[in-house]
Structure formats: structure tokens, C-alpha cells
Amino acid sequence: MAQNGTAENGEAPESPAAPLPQPLKVQEVRHTKIFINNEWVASASGRTFPTFNPATSVRICEVHEADQEDVDKAVEAAKAAKQRGSAWRKMDASSRGRMLHKLADLMERDQLLLATLETLDTGKPFLQSFFIDLDGSIKTLRYFAGWADKVHGRSLPVDESFLCLTKHEPVGVCGAIIPWNFPLLMFTWKIAPALSCGNTVVIKPAEQTPLTALHVGSLIKEAGFPPGVVNIVPGFGPTAGAAIASHMDVDKVAFTGSTEVGQLIKEAAAKSNLKRVTLELGGKNPCIVFADCDLQLAVEETQKGAFYNQGQCCTAASRVFVEESIYEEFVRSSVEHAKKIVIGDPLDPRTSHGPQIDQQQFDKVMDLIASGRREGARLEFGGAAVGDKTLYIQPTIFSGVKDHMRIAKEEIFGPVQCIFSFKSQQEAIGRANSSRYGLVSAVFTTSVDRALSVSAAMETGSVWVNCYNALHAQTPFGGYKMSGNGRELGEYALAEYSEVKAVTIKLSQTL
């Protein structure tokens, strides 16, 4: 048996497989209020809004709705917590790191509950919530916990008798607005680098999926973070989100979501106090599959990219360009592979495909599927709703897709795979890059030369070679063109959450 990549003492006996984790039965959601200054408070207006289980359309609970007044209170708390002399600013950097590790410990303790809440609120399969979303969130916290005491400046050689030092200081109050497709993962992507650098945070979870963010609020308090360091304001984009983006006391805003809303946030940031902006937006992501590839691997990875999380990913592999000589075989294999996808109750560990998030998203995806048929693409598989009055859509495969079709140009955000054919490498690169988006791309080939030359030509922030959705806490993530500005994750994210100060000292001429 191979252990740690090497053969150890012959063949060891097989150990029994560990039992799969099982979701908890959640009788009542404990945290539904706004989290400000480490306290649970009712909305200033007294309004609440419902959150629903997409798999059943049953209301889970009512959540307090934050608006301008609540955001003002949250920003005031965050501003106080970042002042010099506050408990947070006086805390040494290694203690900030230990606090992030403590939060990761608490999330590990509550992993089953958080994964269950994530599945109830989003409709994604429970095992994906547990093994991918929770695992990725915890790893993100631990990665940036390690950076907390390693953010430092430099000494610079300058002319004449001067000494120049640089310091990296917190930006200040960081606003964050996160989407509904990966609520917990996006929560940690935003708060982990911000806190590692010593900032304070006001974060708005999506109105469709606020529950895991609110539960983590209780863990933030339990971990010992001082009041005001993290504030959570569930609410709607045009009210709470707009209040964060335009607030004069918010020093930076980070947003993950649609390109159209990203443009509104950047405009609001410019018109208010020119706050820093980090945007991770839409994508129409190309995969280029060459004839020399491992065909089965390419089928599996591109389909994982197209159908993971019901296609509700900014990284969705929605444009698959396949070399002509293997095109028909690739389409046939893709259809056979799609037949193995299990549609069902997201809480059932056997399920690999759940519902869309809500009726609006369901209708948008079905409209785009209908447009593909009207415009002449060949429907190879799926293309229909599952049952009556549900939000489930079959995994759908189109072949014969042309670049002018809506399904080839618009971000679908649903389980639709579009397969194109190409003749030459130059043609494939040109068509892949002919998009207003530039988030991610993928190349499938056994040629290292081709992999390197094509990846160099792709106009995207990430290029995956012979893999897909290969996201890691250590690796920067972000887009070119209208897929956004700035980078999340990795060391590069630290620059988004710190200011650089140059201190220049005149030295005496005497020895």
C-alpha cells in the first residue's frame, strides 16, 4: 500500500472505510438577529425576511433585516474597534493569528451543524458542504492565521544620508458583500485576510443564505474577538449592500457577485470616499481540450466544472472547446458521464445534484436553455425541469454550439454544458479569449509545451492544466477584464487589506 507517496513494508491490510458524515436534524435556528459589537440585536426597523430551503420551498426561519441605520451602527462599532488604543489595535500580531486558529477550531467543532445549515439554506448536497465548503473555510482561516505575524515592511536604500523604512498598516473598516452560492466559504475568504492584517469588518451575507454567517458570528464571540471587530448585517443589496458601498467611514469594500452589481459598487465607492474596491465577478470560462489529452479525465473535469453546485459557480466551465478529431467521442462520453449524476434530496449523502437557489434563478436558466434550442444548438442530454413546482433542473449538455448564441455569451449560472469544436490551437485561443470576462480557463493536453504556451495566451486570472476548480488557500484568485479587480487568497490578498507607509529618517553626518 502506498503511504505518503511511497511503498511501506509491502502491502498493509486495508483499513475499513470511515463512515460518511450525516447531517444533523435542526429543530430551530438559534441565530437570526443582526450581530453588532458582539451582541445580537433586532433590526432598527423591526423588519424581518424569510429564508427558504430551495429543495422543499419551505420557510426555514425569519431573519432580521438590516438597512442603512443598522449598517451605520455596525460601521460605528467597527470604527471604534480599529482606533488606536482599542483592544484589537493593541493586540500583538501573533495573538491575532491565535484568534483566527481558535475560530477555525470552533468551526471544526461545529462542522456538522454548519454543513447542515449550509445545505438547508443553499440546496447544495450535504457531502459537498461538509468536505468542500467547510474544509475550505477552515483551511482559509488557518492559512491567514499563519500570515498574521509575517506581514512586514522593508528597509530601502536611498540617496544621501537617509534611512527609509516601510510599514504595512491596516486599511481600517472593511466592508464585505458576499453571494449566495458559497456563503460560508466567501465569508472566510473575506474576513480571514482582513483580520490577519488587523482590520475590522462589516459583512453582509446574501439575503437568500444568511444562516451560516450568523452562526459563525456566535463563534467569533466565543473565540474571543473584541467587540466590533466583526459585524454581520443580513439584508438586501439595494439597502444594506448599498449602505456599505457608499458609507463614508468604510475604507474598503470587497464584493463577490455579478458584474452588473460590481459596477454599481465601484460607482458608489468612487462617489463616496474613493474607498478601495476588490471585485470578484462573473465568468464565461473556456476549457480547451486537445486531441492528445487523457479523454476520460477531460470529460470528468470539464463536467465537474459545468455541473458542480448545480452550475451556480463564477468558475463554471460553460464553454468547452474540443478539437475536431475527438469531438464526437467527447460528446458521447460526456452524455454517458452525465447519466451517472444523482439528483435528489441534498441531505441524502447519495445526492450529487440539488436544486437551483430560487425561482428567479430557475427561470433564468430555463430561459437560456430554451434559447439554445431556438438558436440551433443540439440538445444532447437533459434540458428540462425535474418534477412539477420544484427548483431542480436536469444537468444539460448542448453540442454544436456557435459563438454567437446566447448560451455561448451569457453567464448561465446553471447546470448547462456547452460543447464547441475547433480545428487549430490559434483558433481555439482566439475564440476562448473573445469574451468580456476573464476569470478562469482550463487546458487539457499531455504536451507540456502546449500547456505552457496556451496558458500564457489565455486572458484569465487562473489557468488550470488537466484539472478544474483547483482552488487553494495558498493560490491567488481573481479575474481579468470584467471578471473583477484585485486578488483573493494567497499572499497576494494581503496587499488588498493593508496600506504601505514610507518613513524616511534624516541621519546625522557625524560618526
C-alpha positions in Angstrom: 0.0 0.0 0.0 1.3 3.5 -0.8 1.6 5.7 2.2 2.7 9.4 1.8 3.6 8.6 -1.8 6.0 5.6 -1.1 5.6 1.9 -0.6 6.0 1.0 3.0 6.9 -2.6 4.1 5.0 -4.4 1.4 1.2 -4.4 1.4 -0.6 -3.3 4.5 -4.1 -4.6 5.3 -6.9 -2.4 4.1 -8.4 -0.3 6.9 -12.2 -0.1 6.9 -13.7 3.0 5.3 -14.7 5.7 7.7 -18.5 6.2 7.9 -19.7 9.1 5.9 -20.8 12.2 8.0 -24.5 12.6 8.4 -26.5 15.8 8.6 -28.0 16.9 11.9 -31.7 17.4 12.5 -32.0 21.1 13.0 -35.1 21.8 15.0 -34.6 25.5 15.4 -32.1 28.1 14.1 -30.5 29.8 17.1 -29.1 33.0 15.5 -31.4 35.1 13.4 -30.6 38.7 14.6 -28.0 41.2 13.5 -24.5 40.8 15.0 -23.0 44.2 16.1 -20.4 44.8 18.7 -20.5 41.1 19.7 -24.2 41.4 20.6 -27.3 40.1 18.9 -29.7 43.0 18.1 -33.0 43.3 16.4 -33.2 45.4 13.2 -33.8 49.1 13.8 -36.9 48.9 11.6 -38.2 45.7 13.3 -38.5 44.1 9.8 -37.6 40.5 9.2 -37.3 38.4 6.0 -37.8 34.7 5.4 -35.1 32.3 4.3 -36.2 29.2 2.4 -35.0 25.7 1.8 -34.6 25.5 -2.1 -35.1 21.7 -2.1 -38.6 22.0 -0.5 -39.5 25.7 -0.8 -40.3 25.5 2.9 -39.5 28.5 5.1 -36.7 27.8 7.5 -37.0 30.9 9.7 -37.2 34.7 9.7 -34.0 36.8 9.8 -33.8 40.4 11.0 -33.3 42.7 8.1 -30.5 45.3 8.3 -30.8 48.6 6.4 -29.0 51.9 6.5 -29.5 52.6 10.2 -28.2 49.1 11.2 -25.2 49.5 8.8 -24.4 52.8 10.4 -24.3 51.2 13.9 -22.2 48.3 12.6 -19.7 50.7 11.0 -19.6 52.8 14.1 -18.7 49.7 16.1 -16.1 48.6 13.6 -14.6 52.2 13.6 -14.3 52.2 17.4 -12.7 48.8 17.4 -9.9 49.9 15.0 -9.0 53.0 16.9 -5.5 53.3 18.4 -5.7 52.2 22.0 -8.5 49.7 21.4 -8.2 46.1 22.4 -7.9 45.0 18.8 -5.2 47.5 17.8 -3.2 46.8 21.0 -3.2 43.1 20.3 0.1 41.8 19.0 0.1 40.1 15.6 0.7 36.6 16.8 -2.3 36.9 19.1 -4.5 37.8 16.1 -3.2 34.6 14.5 -4.1 32.5 17.5 -7.6 34.0 17.5 -8.1 33.0 13.8 -6.9 29.5 14.7 -9.4 29.4 17.6 -12.2 30.4 15.2 -11.1 27.5 12.9 -11.1 25.2 15.9 -14.7 26.2 16.7 -15.8 25.7 13.1 -14.3 22.2 13.2 -16.2 21.5 16.4 -19.5 22.7 14.7 -18.7 21.3 11.3 -21.8 19.0 11.1 -24.1 21.8 12.1 -22.6 24.3 9.8 -22.7 21.9 6.8 -26.3 21.1 7.6 -27.3 24.7 7.8 -25.4 25.4 4.5 -27.3 22.6 2.7 -30.7 23.7 4.1 -30.1 27.3 3.0 -28.5 26.7 -0.4 -29.7 23.3 -1.6 -26.2 22.1 -2.3 -25.5 18.4 -1.5 -24.6 17.8 2.1 -21.3 16.0 1.4 -20.2 18.9 -0.8 -21.0 21.3 2.1 -19.1 19.2 4.6 -16.0 18.1 2.6 -15.5 21.2 0.3 -17.1 24.3 1.8 -16.4 23.6 5.4 -13.0 22.2 4.8 -12.0 25.1 2.5 -13.3 27.6 5.0 -11.3 26.1 7.9 -8.1 25.9 5.7 -8.6 29.6 4.7 -8.7 30.7 8.3 -5.7 28.7 9.2 -3.7 29.9 6.2 -4.2 33.6 7.1 -3.7 32.9 10.8 -0.2 31.9 9.8 0.3 35.2 8.0 -0.7 37.5 10.9 2.8 37.9 12.3 4.5 37.9 9.0 3.1 41.0 7.4 6.0 43.4 7.5 7.8 46.2 5.6 11.3 46.7 4.3 14.3 49.0 4.7 15.2 50.7 1.4 18.5 52.1 0.2 18.0 55.7 -0.7 20.3 58.6 -1.8 22.4 60.6 0.6 22.1 60.3 4.4 18.6 58.9 4.8 17.1 55.7 6.1 13.8 54.7 4.6 11.5 52.1 6.2 8.2 50.8 5.0 5.4 49.7 7.3 2.2 47.7 6.4 -0.8 49.0 8.3 -4.4 48.0 8.3 -6.7 49.7 5.8 -9.3 50.3 8.5 -13.0 49.4 8.3 -13.5 46.8 5.6 -17.0 46.2 4.1 -17.8 42.9 2.5 -20.7 41.8 0.5 -20.9 38.1 -0.3 -23.0 35.9 -2.6 -25.5 33.0 -2.0 -23.6 30.3 -3.9 -20.8 29.7 -1.4 -22.0 31.6 1.7 -19.5 30.2 4.3 -16.6 29.9 2.0 -16.9 33.5 0.8 -17.4 34.7 4.4 -14.0 33.3 5.3 -12.3 34.4 2.1 -13.3 38.0 3.1 -12.7 38.1 6.9 -9.6 35.9 7.1 -7.1 38.2 5.2 -8.8 41.3 6.6 -8.4 40.2 10.2 -4.9 38.8 9.6 -3.8 42.3 8.6 -5.5 43.9 11.7 -8.7 45.4 10.0 -12.2 45.4 11.3 -15.1 44.1 9.2 -18.8 44.8 8.4 -20.1 41.9 6.3 -23.4 41.4 4.6 -24.4 37.9 3.7 -26.8 37.3 0.8 -30.4 37.5 1.7 -31.0 34.0 0.3 -28.4 32.4 2.6 -27.6 34.2 5.8 -27.6 31.3 8.3 -24.1 30.0 8.4 -22.6 33.6 8.6 -24.8 34.3 11.6 -23.8 31.1 13.3 -20.1 32.0 12.8 -20.9 35.3 14.4 -21.5 33.3 17.7 -18.2 31.5 17.2 -16.4 34.8 16.6 -17.6 36.0 20.0 -16.7 32.6 21.6 -13.2 32.8 20.1 -12.6 36.0 22.0 -12.5 38.6 19.2 -13.1 42.0 20.8 -16.4 43.7 20.3 -16.8 45.5 16.9 -14.1 43.6 15.1 -16.6 41.6 13.0 -20.1 42.8 12.5 -22.7 40.8 10.4 -25.6 42.7 8.8 -28.0 40.3 6.9 -30.2 42.3 4.4 -30.8 43.2 0.8 -28.4 44.6 -1.7 -30.2 47.8 -2.6 -30.4 48.8 1.1 -27.7 47.2 3.3 -25.3 46.5 0.5 -25.7 49.9 -1.0 -25.2 51.4 2.5 -21.8 49.6 2.9 -20.6 50.5 -0.6 -21.4 54.3 -0.2 -20.5 54.7 3.5 -18.1 57.5 4.2 -16.5 55.6 7.1 -15.9 52.3 5.3 -12.3 52.4 4.0 -12.5 49.4 1.6 -15.3 47.2 0.2 -14.9 43.6 -1.2 -17.7 42.1 -3.3 -18.3 38.8 -4.9 -21.2 38.5 -7.2 -22.5 39.6 -10.6 -20.6 42.0 -12.9 -23.6 44.3 -13.1 -23.8 44.8 -9.3 -20.0 45.1 -9.1 -20.2 48.1 -11.4 -22.8 49.7 -9.1 -20.5 49.1 -6.1 -17.5 50.6 -7.8 -19.5 53.6 -8.8 -20.8 54.0 -5.2 -17.3 53.7 -3.8 -16.0 56.4 -6.2 -18.8 58.8 -5.5 -18.5 58.5 -1.7 -14.9 58.4 -0.3 -12.9 56.7 -3.1 -12.7 53.6 -0.9 -10.6 50.7 -2.0 -12.5 48.1 -4.0 -11.9 44.4 -4.6 -14.3 42.7 -7.0 -14.7 39.0 -7.9 -17.3 38.9 -10.6 -18.8 36.8 -13.3 -17.2 34.4 -15.8 -17.8 32.7 -19.1 -15.0 30.3 -18.6 -13.4 28.4 -21.5 -11.8 24.9 -21.5 -9.7 23.9 -24.4 -9.5 20.1 -24.9 -6.8 18.9 -27.3 -6.7 15.6 -29.2 -3.7 14.4 -27.3 -5.4 14.7 -23.9 -6.5 12.0 -21.5 -10.0 12.0 -22.8 -11.7 10.4 -19.8 -10.0 12.9 -17.5 -11.1 15.8 -19.7 -14.7 14.6 -19.7 -14.8 14.2 -15.9 -13.1 17.5 -15.1 -15.0 19.7 -17.6 -18.3 18.2 -16.4 -17.3 18.7 -12.8 -16.6 22.3 -13.8 -20.0 22.7 -15.5 -22.3 20.9 -13.0 -20.7 21.4 -9.6 -23.1 23.3 -7.3 -25.8 22.9 -10.0 -23.6 25.2 -12.2 -24.0 28.1 -9.8 -20.3 29.0 -9.8 -18.5 32.0 -11.2 -15.9 29.5 -12.3 -18.4 27.3 -14.2 -16.9 25.6 -17.2 -19.6 26.7 -19.6 -17.6 26.9 -22.8 -15.8 23.6 -23.7 -13.8 23.8 -27.0 -12.9 20.3 -28.2 -10.5 19.5 -31.1 -12.4 18.2 -34.1 -10.8 14.8 -34.3 -12.1 13.8 -30.8 -15.3 15.9 -30.8 -17.9 13.2 -31.3 -16.2 10.8 -28.8 -16.0 13.6 -26.2 -19.7 14.4 -26.6 -20.7 10.8 -26.3 -18.6 10.3 -23.2 -19.9 13.4 -21.7 -23.5 12.2 -22.1 -22.7 8.8 -20.5 -20.9 10.5 -17.6 -23.9 12.9 -17.0 -26.2 9.9 -16.7 -24.4 8.9 -13.5 -25.3 12.2 -11.7 -27.7 11.6 -8.8 -30.5 14.1 -8.5 -32.3 14.2 -5.1 -32.6 15.4 -1.6 -29.5 17.4 -0.8 -29.4 16.0 2.7 -29.1 12.4 1.3 -25.4 11.5 1.1 -26.1 9.8 -2.2 -27.2 13.0 -3.9 -24.7 14.8 -6.1 -27.1 17.3 -7.7 -29.5 19.6 -5.9 -31.9 22.5 -6.8 -31.2 26.0 -8.1 -31.3 28.6 -5.3 -34.7 30.2 -6.1 -37.4 30.7 -8.7 -35.7 33.7 -10.3 -32.5 31.8 -10.9 -34.5 28.7 -12.1 -36.5 30.8 -14.6 -33.3 32.4 -15.9 -31.6 29.1 -16.6 -34.7 27.6 -18.2 -34.9 30.6 -20.5 -31.3 30.2 -21.6 -31.8 26.5 -22.2 -34.8 27.4 -24.4 -32.7 30.0 -26.3 -30.1 27.3 -27.0 -32.7 25.1 -28.7 -34.2 28.1 -30.6 -30.8 29.2 -31.9 -29.9 25.7 -33.2 -27.7 24.1 -30.6 -28.2 20.3 -30.4 -29.6 19.2 -27.0 -27.7 16.0 -26.2 -28.9 15.5 -22.6 -31.3 17.0 -20.0 -32.8 20.3 -20.7 -35.9 20.0 -18.6 -37.1 20.7 -15.1 -37.3 17.7 -12.7 -40.9 17.3 -11.5 -43.5 19.9 -11.1 -43.2 23.0 -9.0 -39.6 22.3 -8.0 -36.3 24.2 -8.5 -34.5 21.2 -9.9 -33.0 21.3 -13.4 -31.5 18.3 -15.2 -27.8 18.5 -16.0 -27.9 19.7 -19.6 -25.5 19.2 -22.5 -25.6 21.1 -25.8 -23.3 20.3 -28.7 -22.9 22.2 -32.0 -22.8 25.4 -30.0 -21.8 28.5 -32.0 -20.1 31.6 -30.6 -23.0 34.0 -31.4 -25.6 32.1 -29.4 -26.8 33.4 -26.0 -25.7 30.3 -24.2 -22.2 30.9 -25.6 -22.0 34.5 -24.4 -24.1 34.9 -21.3 -23.2 33.7 -17.8 -25.8 30.9 -17.3 -25.2 30.1 -13.6 -27.0 26.8 -14.0 -26.2 23.2 -14.9 -25.6 23.7 -18.6 -22.5 22.5 -20.5 -21.9 24.0 -24.0 -19.5 22.0 -26.3 -17.9 23.7 -29.3 -15.4 22.2 -31.8 -12.2 23.8 -33.1 -9.6 23.0 -35.7 -6.4 24.8 -34.7 -4.7 25.9 -31.5 -4.7 29.5 -32.7 -8.4 29.4 -33.4 -9.2 27.9 -30.0 -7.3 30.6 -28.2 -8.8 33.4 -30.1 -12.4 32.2 -29.5 -11.7 31.4 -25.9 -10.5 35.0 -25.3 -13.3 36.6 -27.2 -15.4 37.3 -24.0 -15.8 40.3 -21.8 -15.0 38.0 -18.9 -11.6 36.7 -17.9 -11.9 34.7 -14.6 -10.6 31.2 -15.2 -9.8 28.8 -18.0 -8.5 25.3 -18.5 -6.3 23.3 -20.9 -6.3 19.6 -21.4 -3.3 18.2 -23.1 -0.4 15.8 -22.5 2.1 18.2 -24.1 3.9 20.4 -21.6 4.9 22.8 -24.3 1.3 23.2 -25.4 0.1 23.6 -21.8 2.6 26.4 -21.2 2.1 28.2 -24.5 -1.7 28.1 -24.3 -1.8 29.1 -20.6 0.4 32.1 -21.4 -2.0 33.2 -24.1 -5.2 32.9 -22.0 -6.6 36.2 -20.8 -7.8 34.9 -17.4 -6.7 35.2 -13.8 -6.4 31.4 -13.3 -5.4 28.7 -15.8 -5.9 25.1 -14.8 -4.0 22.4 -16.7 -5.6 18.9 -16.8 -7.8 19.8 -13.8 -10.7 22.1 -12.9 -11.8 24.1 -9.8 -8.3 23.6 -8.3 -8.7 26.3 -5.7 -6.4 26.5 -2.7 -6.0 29.0 0.1 -2.3 29.5 -0.9 -3.2 30.4 -4.5 -4.4 33.9 -5.6 -7.8 34.1 -7.2 -9.3 36.8 -9.3 -10.1 37.9 -12.8 -9.1 39.9 -15.9 -11.4 42.3 -17.8 -15.0 42.4 -16.4 -14.4 39.5 -14.1 -13.1 41.9 -11.4 -10.3 43.7 -9.8 -7.7 42.6 -7.2 -6.9 39.1 -5.8 -8.3 37.0 -3.0 -6.4 34.2 -1.3 -2.7 33.6 -1.1 -0.1 36.2 -0.1 -1.5 38.5 -2.8 -4.7 39.0 -0.8 -2.7 40.7 2.0 -2.0 43.7 -0.3 -5.7 44.3 -0.6 -6.1 44.7 3.1 -3.0 46.8 4.0 -1.7 50.3 3.4 2.0 50.8 2.9 3.6 53.7 4.8 7.1 55.0 4.0 9.0 56.5 6.9 12.2 58.4 5.9 14.7 59.5 8.5 17.5 62.1 8.1 20.7 60.6 9.5 23.4 62.6 11.3 26.6 63.1 9.3 28.8 62.5 12.4 30.1 59.1 13.2 
